Amino acid sequence: MVDKRMLMAGRVLLSLMVLILSGCIKNDIPYPRIQQNILEIAAEGEARQASIDNDLCEVTVYLEETVDIRNVRFSEYVISEGAETNPDLLEGTYNLSNPIMVTLHKYYDYDWTIKAQQTIERYFSIEGQIGESVVDPIGHRIIVTMPEGTDLSKLTLQQIKLGPAGITTITPELKPGIIDLSYPLKVAVDCFGRTEYWTIYVELSELVVSTSNVDAWSEVIWAYGDGPSDVKNGFQYKQDGASEWIDVPESLVTQVQGAFSCYIPHLKPLTDYVVRAVSGSDYGNEVKVTTQSTADIPNGDFEDWCQIGKIIFPFAENGQRFWDTGNTGSSTLGQNLSVSSDHTPTGSGKSAECTTKFVGIAGIGKLGAGSIFTGSFRKVDGTNGILDFGQPWNLRPTKLKGYFQYKAKDIDYVSTELADLKGRPDTCIVYVALTDWTAPYEIRTNPRNRILFDQNASYVIGYGQMQFSGNMDDFKEFVIDIKYRDTSKVPSYLQITCATSKYGDYFTGGNGSVLWVDQFSFGWDMSDK
Protein backbone atom coordinates (compact mmCIF):
# COMPACT_ATOMS: atom_id res chain seq x y z
CA MET A 1 0.00 0.00 0.00
CA VAL A 2 1.41 3.40 -0.99
CA ASP A 3 2.13 5.68 1.93
CA LYS A 4 -0.35 8.59 1.92
CA ARG A 5 2.39 11.03 2.90
CA MET A 6 4.51 9.98 -0.12
CA LEU A 7 1.49 10.36 -2.44
CA MET A 8 0.80 13.82 -1.13
CA ALA A 9 4.44 14.85 -1.58
CA GLY A 10 4.39 13.58 -5.16
CA ARG A 11 1.34 15.64 -5.95
CA VAL A 12 2.96 18.78 -4.52
CA LEU A 13 6.15 18.15 -6.53
CA LEU A 14 4.12 17.69 -9.74
CA SER A 15 2.24 20.93 -9.12
CA LEU A 16 5.53 22.79 -8.58
CA MET A 17 6.93 21.41 -11.84
CA VAL A 18 3.80 22.54 -13.75
CA LEU A 19 4.10 26.02 -12.29
CA ILE A 20 7.81 26.22 -13.18
CA LEU A 21 7.22 25.04 -16.75
CA SER A 22 4.26 27.34 -17.28
CA GLY A 23 6.41 30.24 -16.13
CA CYS A 24 8.88 29.43 -18.92
CA ILE A 25 6.25 29.43 -21.69
CA LYS A 26 6.23 32.71 -23.67
CA ASN A 27 3.78 34.00 -26.27
CA ASP A 28 6.17 34.62 -29.15
CA ILE A 29 3.37 35.24 -31.69
CA PRO A 30 3.51 38.98 -32.51
CA TYR A 31 0.39 41.10 -32.57
CA PRO A 32 -0.66 42.08 -36.10
CA ARG A 33 0.67 45.46 -37.18
CA ILE A 34 -2.32 47.02 -38.95
CA GLN A 35 -2.25 50.79 -39.33
CA GLN A 36 -5.07 52.51 -37.47
CA ASN A 37 -6.62 55.36 -39.40
CA ILE A 38 -8.75 58.45 -38.97
CA LEU A 39 -11.74 57.64 -41.16
CA GLU A 40 -13.84 60.78 -40.77
CA ILE A 41 -13.20 64.16 -39.17
CA ALA A 42 -14.96 67.51 -39.18
CA ALA A 43 -14.49 70.80 -37.35
CA GLU A 44 -17.01 73.51 -36.55
CA GLY A 45 -16.69 76.34 -39.07
CA GLU A 46 -15.11 74.29 -41.86
CA ALA A 47 -14.61 76.03 -45.19
CA ARG A 48 -14.69 72.61 -46.91
CA GLN A 49 -14.29 68.94 -46.11
CA ALA A 50 -11.08 67.96 -44.36
CA SER A 51 -8.37 66.10 -46.30
CA ILE A 52 -7.23 62.73 -44.88
CA ASP A 53 -3.90 61.30 -46.07
CA ASN A 54 -3.56 57.71 -44.85
CA ASP A 55 -0.14 57.39 -46.44
CA LEU A 56 1.36 60.30 -44.47
CA CYS A 57 -0.95 59.81 -41.45
CA GLU A 58 -1.94 63.44 -41.80
CA VAL A 59 -5.20 65.39 -41.68
CA THR A 60 -5.67 68.94 -43.00
CA VAL A 61 -8.68 70.90 -41.73
CA TYR A 62 -9.81 73.92 -43.75
CA LEU A 63 -11.32 76.70 -41.61
CA GLU A 64 -13.47 79.72 -42.40
CA GLU A 65 -11.78 83.03 -41.59
CA THR A 66 -14.21 83.74 -38.73
CA VAL A 67 -13.06 80.65 -36.79
CA ASP A 68 -10.55 81.17 -33.97
CA ILE A 69 -7.76 78.84 -35.12
CA ARG A 70 -6.49 78.65 -31.54
CA ASN A 71 -9.81 77.32 -30.23
CA VAL A 72 -11.05 74.80 -32.78
CA ARG A 73 -13.83 72.42 -31.79
CA PHE A 74 -14.31 69.13 -33.65
CA SER A 75 -17.84 67.95 -34.43
CA GLU A 76 -17.03 64.56 -35.95
CA TYR A 77 -14.21 62.10 -35.32
CA VAL A 78 -14.31 58.46 -36.49
CA ILE A 79 -11.31 56.11 -36.26
CA SER A 80 -10.59 52.48 -37.10
CA GLU A 81 -12.80 50.04 -35.24
CA GLY A 82 -11.31 48.91 -31.94
CA ALA A 83 -8.64 51.60 -31.84
CA GLU A 84 -8.06 53.95 -28.92
CA THR A 85 -7.20 57.62 -29.32
CA ASN A 86 -5.20 60.11 -27.30
CA PRO A 87 -6.47 62.77 -27.13
CA ASP A 88 -10.14 62.35 -28.02
CA LEU A 89 -10.74 65.22 -30.41
CA LEU A 90 -14.44 65.40 -29.53
CA GLU A 91 -13.49 66.65 -26.08
CA GLY A 92 -12.53 70.31 -25.61
CA THR A 93 -10.98 72.72 -28.10
CA TYR A 94 -7.58 72.67 -29.80
CA ASN A 95 -4.99 75.22 -30.88
CA LEU A 96 -4.32 74.51 -34.55
CA SER A 97 -2.14 77.54 -35.20
CA ASN A 98 0.56 74.84 -35.20
CA PRO A 99 0.09 71.12 -36.04
CA ILE A 100 -0.97 68.85 -33.17
CA MET A 101 -0.29 65.14 -32.69
CA VAL A 102 -2.92 62.44 -32.13
CA THR A 103 -1.97 58.86 -31.26
CA LEU A 104 -4.15 55.93 -32.31
CA HIS A 105 -3.46 52.68 -30.49
CA LYS A 106 -4.29 49.07 -31.22
CA TYR A 107 -1.44 46.82 -30.10
CA TYR A 108 0.94 49.53 -31.38
CA ASP A 109 0.96 53.33 -31.49
CA TYR A 110 0.24 55.16 -34.74
CA ASP A 111 0.93 58.90 -34.65
CA TRP A 112 -1.22 61.22 -36.75
CA THR A 113 -0.66 64.91 -37.46
CA ILE A 114 -3.64 67.29 -37.48
CA LYS A 115 -3.07 70.68 -39.08
CA ALA A 116 -5.26 73.56 -40.22
CA GLN A 117 -5.31 75.86 -43.21
CA GLN A 118 -7.14 79.16 -42.90
CA THR A 119 -7.28 81.89 -45.51
CA ILE A 120 -8.05 85.34 -44.13
CA GLU A 121 -8.74 87.91 -46.83
CA ARG A 122 -6.75 91.09 -46.20
CA TYR A 123 -6.43 94.12 -48.45
CA PHE A 124 -5.47 97.79 -48.44
CA SER A 125 -5.67 100.17 -51.39
CA ILE A 126 -4.87 103.82 -52.08
CA GLU A 127 -6.20 105.75 -55.05
CA GLY A 128 -3.56 106.02 -57.78
CA GLN A 129 -1.20 103.43 -56.29
CA ILE A 130 1.10 101.37 -58.52
CA GLY A 131 0.39 97.65 -58.48
CA GLU A 132 -1.28 95.84 -55.61
CA SER A 133 -0.44 96.54 -51.97
CA VAL A 134 1.84 94.08 -50.20
CA VAL A 135 -0.07 92.77 -47.19
CA ASP A 136 2.29 90.77 -44.96
CA PRO A 137 0.41 88.94 -42.15
CA ILE A 138 3.64 87.46 -40.77
CA GLY A 139 5.57 90.73 -40.49
CA HIS A 140 2.34 92.66 -39.76
CA ARG A 141 3.05 95.30 -42.38
CA ILE A 142 1.49 96.88 -45.46
CA ILE A 143 3.57 98.36 -48.29
CA VAL A 144 1.96 100.65 -50.86
CA THR A 145 3.84 101.86 -53.95
CA MET A 146 3.03 105.37 -55.20
CA PRO A 147 4.43 107.39 -58.15
CA GLU A 148 7.39 109.69 -57.43
CA GLY A 149 6.20 113.20 -56.46
CA THR A 150 2.91 112.11 -54.83
CA ASP A 151 1.79 114.19 -51.81
CA LEU A 152 1.75 111.46 -49.14
CA SER A 153 -0.08 113.65 -46.62
CA LYS A 154 -3.26 113.69 -48.72
CA LEU A 155 -3.74 110.18 -49.99
CA THR A 156 -7.20 108.70 -50.51
CA LEU A 157 -7.83 105.38 -48.78
CA GLN A 158 -10.18 103.29 -50.91
CA GLN A 159 -10.58 100.08 -48.90
CA ILE A 160 -9.05 98.24 -45.95
CA LYS A 161 -9.51 94.81 -44.34
CA LEU A 162 -6.87 93.37 -42.03
CA GLY A 163 -8.73 90.52 -40.31
CA PRO A 164 -11.87 88.35 -40.29
CA ALA A 165 -14.95 90.24 -41.45
CA GLY A 166 -17.27 91.56 -38.76
CA ILE A 167 -15.11 90.68 -35.76
CA THR A 168 -11.98 92.79 -36.33
CA THR A 169 -11.38 96.31 -35.02
CA ILE A 170 -8.57 98.70 -36.02
CA THR A 171 -7.22 101.46 -33.77
CA PRO A 172 -7.01 104.24 -34.77
CA GLU A 173 -10.07 103.64 -36.92
CA LEU A 174 -9.34 103.68 -40.64
CA LYS A 175 -12.07 104.10 -43.22
CA PRO A 176 -12.27 105.31 -46.84
CA GLY A 177 -11.21 108.93 -47.16
CA ILE A 178 -8.14 111.13 -46.73
CA ILE A 179 -5.19 109.52 -44.95
CA ASP A 180 -1.70 110.84 -44.11
CA LEU A 181 1.11 108.36 -44.86
CA SER A 182 3.98 110.86 -44.79
CA TYR A 183 5.40 108.68 -42.07
CA PRO A 184 4.83 104.97 -41.32
CA LEU A 185 1.42 104.59 -39.68
CA LYS A 186 1.09 102.13 -36.80
CA VAL A 187 -2.31 100.58 -36.01
CA ALA A 188 -3.60 98.00 -33.52
CA VAL A 189 -5.66 95.15 -35.02
CA ASP A 190 -7.87 93.32 -32.48
CA CYS A 191 -9.59 89.97 -33.05
CA PHE A 192 -10.48 86.97 -30.85
CA GLY A 193 -9.29 88.94 -27.81
CA ARG A 194 -5.76 89.24 -29.22
CA THR A 195 -3.97 92.33 -30.55
CA GLU A 196 -1.54 92.58 -33.45
CA TYR A 197 0.40 95.77 -34.21
CA TRP A 198 0.66 96.59 -37.91
CA THR A 199 2.71 99.24 -39.73
CA ILE A 200 1.66 100.86 -43.03
CA TYR A 201 4.47 102.12 -45.29
CA VAL A 202 4.62 103.94 -48.62
CA GLU A 203 7.37 103.41 -51.20
CA LEU A 204 7.89 105.80 -54.11
CA SER A 205 8.71 104.55 -57.61
CA GLU A 206 9.95 106.29 -60.74
CA LEU A 207 8.68 103.32 -62.78
CA VAL A 208 5.06 103.95 -63.70
CA VAL A 209 4.24 100.57 -65.24
CA SER A 210 6.02 97.21 -65.30
CA THR A 211 5.51 93.79 -66.87
CA SER A 212 5.88 91.62 -63.79
CA ASN A 213 5.45 88.12 -65.23
CA VAL A 214 4.63 86.33 -68.49
CA ASP A 215 3.69 82.63 -68.69
CA ALA A 216 3.72 80.97 -72.12
CA TRP A 217 1.59 77.86 -72.68
CA SER A 218 1.03 76.18 -76.06
CA GLU A 219 -1.50 78.50 -77.74
CA VAL A 220 -2.10 80.95 -74.88
CA ILE A 221 0.08 83.46 -73.02
CA TRP A 222 -0.77 84.83 -69.56
CA ALA A 223 0.67 88.25 -68.68
CA TYR A 224 0.80 90.21 -65.41
CA GLY A 225 1.61 93.88 -64.83
CA ASP A 226 1.69 96.66 -62.22
CA GLY A 227 0.60 100.23 -62.86
CA PRO A 228 -1.41 103.13 -61.40
CA SER A 229 -4.82 102.01 -60.19
CA ASP A 230 -6.59 105.10 -61.56
CA VAL A 231 -5.29 104.73 -65.13
CA LYS A 232 -6.41 102.49 -67.98
CA ASN A 233 -3.97 99.55 -67.98
CA GLY A 234 -3.49 96.76 -70.49
CA PHE A 235 -1.01 94.81 -72.61
CA GLN A 236 0.47 94.65 -76.08
CA TYR A 237 2.18 91.73 -77.82
CA LYS A 238 3.77 90.77 -81.09
CA GLN A 239 5.59 87.86 -82.67
CA ASP A 240 9.32 88.30 -82.13
CA GLY A 241 10.81 90.23 -85.05
CA ALA A 242 7.52 91.87 -86.06
CA SER A 243 7.34 95.67 -86.16
CA GLU A 244 3.69 96.20 -85.19
CA TRP A 245 2.39 95.73 -81.65
CA ILE A 246 -1.07 94.22 -81.13
CA ASP A 247 -3.33 95.54 -78.36
CA VAL A 248 -4.86 92.89 -76.10
CA PRO A 249 -8.67 93.48 -76.07
CA GLU A 250 -9.97 95.13 -72.89
CA SER A 251 -12.37 92.21 -72.39
CA LEU A 252 -9.38 89.92 -71.78
CA VAL A 253 -7.80 92.19 -69.13
CA THR A 254 -8.59 91.93 -65.40
CA GLN A 255 -7.55 94.61 -62.91
CA VAL A 256 -7.45 94.56 -59.10
CA GLN A 257 -6.20 97.85 -57.67
CA GLY A 258 -3.02 98.60 -59.63
CA ALA A 259 -2.34 94.97 -60.49
CA PHE A 260 -3.67 93.75 -63.82
CA SER A 261 -3.46 90.60 -65.92
CA CYS A 262 -4.68 89.12 -69.18
CA TYR A 263 -4.61 86.07 -71.37
CA ILE A 264 -3.62 86.24 -75.04
CA PRO A 265 -5.30 83.49 -77.12
CA HIS A 266 -4.98 82.13 -80.67
CA LEU A 267 -1.17 81.87 -80.67
CA LYS A 268 1.16 79.46 -82.46
CA PRO A 269 2.96 76.65 -80.62
CA LEU A 270 6.77 76.74 -80.44
CA THR A 271 6.89 80.41 -81.44
CA ASP A 272 8.70 83.40 -79.89
CA TYR A 273 6.54 86.31 -78.70
CA VAL A 274 7.25 89.62 -76.95
CA VAL A 275 4.80 91.06 -74.38
CA ARG A 276 4.71 94.40 -72.53
CA ALA A 277 2.35 96.08 -70.07
CA VAL A 278 0.79 99.42 -70.98
CA SER A 279 -0.53 102.15 -68.65
CA GLY A 280 -2.00 105.17 -70.40
CA SER A 281 0.82 106.45 -72.61
CA ASP A 282 3.55 104.62 -70.65
CA TYR A 283 5.03 101.24 -71.59
CA GLY A 284 6.52 98.60 -69.33
CA ASN A 285 9.51 96.38 -69.88
CA GLU A 286 9.40 93.91 -72.77
CA VAL A 287 9.41 90.19 -71.97
CA LYS A 288 10.27 87.56 -74.59
CA VAL A 289 8.82 84.05 -74.23
CA THR A 290 8.43 80.89 -76.32
CA THR A 291 5.16 78.99 -76.47
CA GLN A 292 5.13 75.26 -75.70
CA SER A 293 4.33 72.45 -78.12
CA THR A 294 1.06 70.55 -78.29
CA ALA A 295 0.62 66.76 -78.05
CA ASP A 296 -1.96 64.06 -78.66
CA ILE A 297 -3.24 61.82 -75.89
CA PRO A 298 -1.73 58.37 -76.48
CA ASN A 299 -4.47 55.93 -77.54
CA GLY A 300 -7.00 58.70 -76.94
CA ASP A 301 -9.23 57.07 -79.57
CA PHE A 302 -9.16 53.78 -77.58
CA GLU A 303 -8.36 51.73 -80.69
CA ASP A 304 -5.58 49.67 -79.09
CA TRP A 305 -6.49 46.73 -76.80
CA CYS A 306 -5.00 43.36 -75.94
CA GLN A 307 -5.66 40.40 -73.68
CA ILE A 308 -2.94 38.92 -71.48
CA GLY A 309 -4.18 35.76 -69.80
CA LYS A 310 -7.68 36.53 -68.53
CA ILE A 311 -7.13 40.29 -68.30
CA ILE A 312 -8.13 42.80 -71.00
CA PHE A 313 -5.91 45.89 -71.26
CA PRO A 314 -6.41 49.23 -73.11
CA PHE A 315 -3.13 49.16 -75.03
CA ALA A 316 -1.58 47.20 -77.85
CA GLU A 317 0.42 44.14 -76.91
CA ASN A 318 4.04 45.25 -76.52
CA GLY A 319 2.81 48.84 -77.05
CA GLN A 320 2.82 51.96 -74.87
CA ARG A 321 0.95 51.40 -71.61
CA PHE A 322 -0.59 54.84 -71.10
CA TRP A 323 -4.04 53.72 -69.89
CA ASP A 324 -5.15 50.96 -67.53
CA THR A 325 -8.34 49.69 -65.92
CA GLY A 326 -9.50 47.90 -62.79
CA ASN A 327 -9.67 44.61 -64.72
CA THR A 328 -6.65 43.20 -62.88
CA GLY A 329 -8.76 43.24 -59.72
CA SER A 330 -12.15 42.23 -61.11
CA SER A 331 -10.64 39.43 -63.22
CA THR A 332 -9.76 37.55 -60.03
CA LEU A 333 -13.51 36.94 -59.82
CA GLY A 334 -13.87 36.20 -63.52
CA GLN A 335 -14.93 39.63 -64.79
CA ASN A 336 -13.41 42.31 -67.03
CA LEU A 337 -15.45 45.44 -66.31
CA SER A 338 -13.72 47.66 -68.91
CA VAL A 339 -13.45 46.36 -72.47
CA SER A 340 -13.30 47.52 -76.08
CA SER A 341 -16.58 48.04 -77.92
CA ASP A 342 -17.68 48.38 -81.53
CA HIS A 343 -20.26 50.94 -80.35
CA THR A 344 -18.68 54.28 -81.36
CA PRO A 345 -19.78 57.84 -82.28
CA THR A 346 -18.94 57.27 -85.95
CA GLY A 347 -20.04 53.65 -86.30
CA SER A 348 -16.50 52.46 -86.94
CA GLY A 349 -13.44 51.71 -84.86
CA LYS A 350 -13.54 51.03 -81.12
CA SER A 351 -14.50 52.79 -77.91
CA ALA A 352 -13.98 52.00 -74.23
CA GLU A 353 -16.96 50.38 -72.54
CA CYS A 354 -17.03 50.43 -68.72
CA THR A 355 -19.69 48.59 -66.70
CA THR A 356 -20.63 48.65 -63.03
CA LYS A 357 -21.36 45.11 -61.92
CA PHE A 358 -21.48 42.95 -58.82
CA VAL A 359 -18.54 40.59 -59.15
CA GLY A 360 -18.39 37.46 -57.04
CA ILE A 361 -18.85 33.76 -56.75
CA ALA A 362 -21.92 32.17 -55.15
CA GLY A 363 -23.13 35.56 -53.98
CA ILE A 364 -19.86 36.40 -52.25
CA GLY A 365 -18.05 39.45 -53.60
CA LYS A 366 -18.58 43.17 -54.03
CA LEU A 367 -19.66 45.81 -56.50
CA GLY A 368 -17.04 46.83 -59.04
CA ALA A 369 -17.24 50.04 -61.07
CA GLY A 370 -15.75 49.90 -64.55
CA SER A 371 -13.07 52.52 -65.07
CA ILE A 372 -10.25 53.53 -67.37
CA PHE A 373 -7.45 55.82 -66.22
CA THR A 374 -3.97 57.07 -67.04
CA GLY A 375 -1.57 55.02 -64.95
CA SER A 376 -1.38 51.37 -63.99
CA PHE A 377 -3.07 48.83 -61.75
CA ARG A 378 -0.15 47.78 -59.55
CA LYS A 379 -1.52 44.87 -57.54
CA VAL A 380 -4.51 43.30 -55.82
CA ASP A 381 -4.99 43.92 -52.09
CA GLY A 382 -7.41 41.18 -51.05
CA THR A 383 -10.56 42.13 -52.96
CA ASN A 384 -9.29 45.71 -53.29
CA GLY A 385 -6.73 47.37 -55.52
CA ILE A 386 -3.51 49.37 -55.32
CA LEU A 387 -3.09 51.66 -58.34
CA ASP A 388 -0.46 54.07 -59.62
CA PHE A 389 -2.17 57.22 -60.94
CA GLY A 390 -0.64 59.50 -63.54
CA GLN A 391 1.59 59.61 -66.60
CA PRO A 392 4.52 62.03 -67.02
CA TRP A 393 3.34 65.24 -68.71
CA ASN A 394 4.62 68.84 -68.79
CA LEU A 395 2.20 70.64 -71.15
CA ARG A 396 -0.79 72.77 -70.14
CA PRO A 397 -3.92 72.05 -72.16
CA THR A 398 -6.99 74.21 -71.58
CA LYS A 399 -9.67 71.62 -72.36
CA LEU A 400 -10.32 67.88 -72.50
CA LYS A 401 -12.67 66.94 -75.34
CA GLY A 402 -14.31 63.68 -76.36
CA TYR A 403 -17.52 61.71 -76.74
CA PHE A 404 -19.51 59.73 -74.18
CA GLN A 405 -22.74 57.81 -73.76
CA TYR A 406 -24.21 56.70 -70.44
CA LYS A 407 -26.96 54.38 -69.29
CA ALA A 408 -27.57 54.62 -65.56
CA LYS A 409 -29.14 52.08 -63.23
CA ASP A 410 -30.48 52.98 -59.82
CA ILE A 411 -27.89 52.60 -57.06
CA ASP A 412 -28.53 49.26 -55.37
CA TYR A 413 -25.17 48.64 -53.66
CA VAL A 414 -23.95 51.16 -51.09
CA SER A 415 -21.23 51.47 -48.49
CA THR A 416 -22.05 52.41 -44.92
CA GLU A 417 -21.01 56.05 -45.35
CA LEU A 418 -23.09 56.45 -48.54
CA ALA A 419 -26.20 54.52 -47.51
CA ASP A 420 -28.46 57.52 -48.25
CA LEU A 421 -27.68 57.20 -52.00
CA LYS A 422 -29.51 53.89 -52.34
CA GLY A 423 -32.29 54.07 -54.92
CA ARG A 424 -30.99 57.18 -56.64
CA PRO A 425 -29.83 57.06 -60.29
CA ASP A 426 -26.15 56.26 -60.70
CA THR A 427 -23.71 58.98 -61.86
CA CYS A 428 -20.69 58.65 -64.13
CA ILE A 429 -17.66 60.91 -63.96
CA VAL A 430 -14.82 61.94 -66.26
CA TYR A 431 -12.11 64.17 -64.84
CA VAL A 432 -8.72 65.50 -65.87
CA ALA A 433 -5.98 66.80 -63.58
CA LEU A 434 -2.50 68.24 -64.06
CA THR A 435 -0.37 67.67 -60.96
CA ASP A 436 3.10 68.30 -59.56
CA TRP A 437 3.67 64.71 -58.40
CA THR A 438 7.30 63.58 -58.38
CA ALA A 439 6.22 59.98 -59.03
CA PRO A 440 2.98 58.13 -59.81
CA TYR A 441 0.45 58.68 -57.02
CA GLU A 442 -0.54 55.57 -55.07
CA ILE A 443 -4.29 54.90 -54.81
CA ARG A 444 -5.67 52.35 -52.33
CA THR A 445 -9.35 51.32 -52.35
CA ASN A 446 -9.16 49.21 -49.19
CA PRO A 447 -11.33 51.01 -46.57
CA ARG A 448 -8.77 50.09 -43.90
CA ASN A 449 -6.07 52.29 -45.44
CA ARG A 450 -7.93 54.05 -48.25
CA ILE A 451 -6.03 56.67 -50.29
CA LEU A 452 -8.00 58.37 -53.07
CA PHE A 453 -7.43 61.25 -55.45
CA ASP A 454 -8.35 64.63 -53.95
CA GLN A 455 -9.11 67.39 -56.46
CA ASN A 456 -8.57 70.01 -53.71
CA ALA A 457 -5.14 68.73 -52.69
CA SER A 458 -2.12 71.00 -52.99
CA TYR A 459 -0.58 68.70 -55.63
CA VAL A 460 -3.29 69.67 -58.15
CA ILE A 461 -2.26 72.47 -60.54
CA GLY A 462 -5.19 72.26 -62.98
CA TYR A 463 -8.50 70.37 -62.81
CA GLY A 464 -11.78 69.88 -64.66
CA GLN A 465 -14.58 67.33 -64.56
CA MET A 466 -17.86 66.22 -66.10
CA GLN A 467 -20.61 64.25 -64.35
CA PHE A 468 -23.82 62.84 -65.80
CA SER A 469 -26.77 60.92 -64.41
CA GLY A 470 -29.44 59.52 -66.69
CA ASN A 471 -29.88 57.55 -69.90
CA MET A 472 -28.65 58.63 -73.34
CA ASP A 473 -29.80 57.27 -76.70
CA ASP A 474 -26.53 58.06 -78.46
CA PHE A 475 -23.06 59.53 -78.04
CA LYS A 476 -22.70 63.18 -77.12
CA GLU A 477 -19.65 65.41 -77.41
CA PHE A 478 -18.25 66.92 -74.20
CA VAL A 479 -15.77 69.72 -73.51
CA ILE A 480 -14.23 70.00 -70.04
CA ASP A 481 -12.58 73.32 -69.19
CA ILE A 482 -9.40 72.88 -67.15
CA LYS A 483 -9.05 75.53 -64.44
CA TYR A 484 -5.53 76.24 -63.19
CA ARG A 485 -4.60 77.56 -59.77
CA ASP A 486 -1.36 79.09 -60.97
CA THR A 487 -0.49 79.85 -64.58
CA SER A 488 3.25 79.79 -63.88
CA LYS A 489 3.46 76.23 -62.56
CA VAL A 490 4.49 73.54 -65.03
CA PRO A 491 2.88 70.14 -64.33
CA SER A 492 4.82 66.92 -64.08
CA TYR A 493 1.96 64.39 -64.36
CA LEU A 494 -1.35 64.01 -66.19
CA GLN A 495 -4.32 62.19 -64.69
CA ILE A 496 -7.48 61.33 -66.64
CA THR A 497 -10.09 59.08 -65.05
CA CYS A 498 -13.39 57.78 -66.42
CA ALA A 499 -15.68 55.78 -64.12
CA THR A 500 -19.13 54.30 -64.61
CA SER A 501 -20.04 55.03 -60.99
CA LYS A 502 -18.81 58.21 -59.33
CA TYR A 503 -18.59 56.49 -55.95
CA GLY A 504 -17.14 53.25 -57.25
CA ASP A 505 -14.10 53.67 -54.98
CA TYR A 506 -16.56 53.23 -52.10
CA PHE A 507 -18.14 50.18 -53.80
CA THR A 508 -21.33 52.17 -54.31
CA GLY A 509 -23.27 52.23 -57.60
CA GLY A 510 -25.94 50.74 -59.78
CA ASN A 511 -25.45 47.16 -60.93
CA GLY A 512 -25.60 47.33 -64.74
CA SER A 513 -24.71 50.99 -65.34
CA VAL A 514 -22.67 51.40 -68.54
CA LEU A 515 -20.39 54.21 -69.78
CA TRP A 516 -18.84 54.45 -73.25
CA VAL A 517 -16.06 56.97 -73.98
CA ASP A 518 -14.18 57.69 -77.19
CA GLN A 519 -12.03 60.13 -79.20
CA PHE A 520 -10.29 61.96 -76.34
CA SER A 521 -8.21 64.99 -77.30
CA PHE A 522 -6.92 68.22 -75.78
CA GLY A 523 -7.76 71.81 -76.63
CA TRP A 524 -4.94 74.31 -76.24
CA ASP A 525 -6.63 77.65 -76.88
CA MET A 526 -9.13 79.58 -74.75
CA SER A 527 -11.87 79.10 -77.36
CA ASP A 528 -13.90 75.96 -78.09
CA LYS A 529 -12.27 75.39 -81.48
SULJO-V689839 format. One line per field, one symbol per residue. phi: phi as a letter, one per 20 degrees, with the letter a starting at -180 (. if undefined). psi: psi as a letter, one per 30 degrees, with the letter a starting at -180 (. if undefined). burial: + if it has 16 or more other ideal C-beta (glycine too) atoms within 10 Angstrom, else -. A space follows every 10 residues. Layout:
BEGIN
phi: ???
psi: ???
burial: ???
END
This chain:
BEGIN
phi: .fffffffff ffffffffff fffefdeeef ffedgedeeb bbdfnffaff dddffelbcd dddffeeffe bededbbccg fnedcbeefe dmdcedfcgd dcddcbmcec edddccdbdd fcbbbdgnfe mefeddfeel bccddcfgnf ffecedfebb bdagfncddc cffdbgqfbd dfcgddcddd almcddddcd dcddcfefcb eeacddeecc cdccbcaffd cfdabcbafg nfeeedffgg feddccleeb bbcdemeefl cecccbeccm dddefececc ffedbeeglf eleebbcdme decebfgmdf eedbcefgff ffdncdeccf beecfencmc ceddcebfdr clndrbfddf bbbeqbefae dmddcdddeo cgacecfdbd crcbbccedf fcccegfcff efneffcebc ccbdcdgeag efdcefgfbf ccfcfefffe ecbbbccbcq cdebfcfccd feedfbfefe fdbdcccccf cgdffdlcrd fofccdcalf bddddeeef
psi: kkkeeeeeee eeeeeeeeee eeffkkjgjk kkjjkkljek kklkgkelkl kkjfefhkkk kjklfgkjff ikkkfkjklk kfllkjljff kalkjgflkl kkkkkjelkj kkkklkkkjj kklkkkkglk akkjjjfefh lkkkklkkfk jffhljkelk jgakkfgkkk klkklkakkj helkkklkjk kggkkkjlkk lkkkkfjekk jekkjkbegk kkkklklkfg ljlallllkk flfkkkkkke fgkkkjbgkl llkjahlklh kklkkklkjc gkkakkkklk lllllljkhf fhfkllkjbf kkkhlkkgak iellagfeef ffggkjfjll kfjlefglal lkjkkkkkkl khfkblkkkk lklkakjelk icgaljljkk kkkglilfkk laklkkjklk jfkllefgff fkflklklkk lkkklgkflk kkkkfkfehk jlkjfglffk ekkllkkkka kkfllkkljj kjkkfjffkk lflkkkkkke kehefghkak jfkkkkllhk lkkflglg.
burial: ---------- ---------- ---------- -----++++- +-+-++---+ ++-+--+-++ +++-+++++- -+-+--+-++ --+-+---+- ---+-+---+ -+-+-+---+ -+-+-+-+-+ -+-+++-+++ +++-+----- ++++++---+ ----+-++-+ -+++---+-+ --------+- +---+-+-+- +------+-+ -+-----+++ ++-+++++++ +++++++++- +-+++++--- ----+--+-- --+-+-++++ +++++-+-+- --+++++++- --++--+-+- ++----++++ ++-++----- +++++----- -+++++++++ ++--++++++ +--++----+ +++++++++- ----+-++++ ++++++++-- --++++++++ +-+-++++++ +++++++++- ++++------ +----+++++ +++++-+--+ +-+++-++++ +-++----++ ++++++-+-- ----+--+-+ ++-+--+--- ++++++++++ ++++++++++ ++++++++++ -+++++---
END
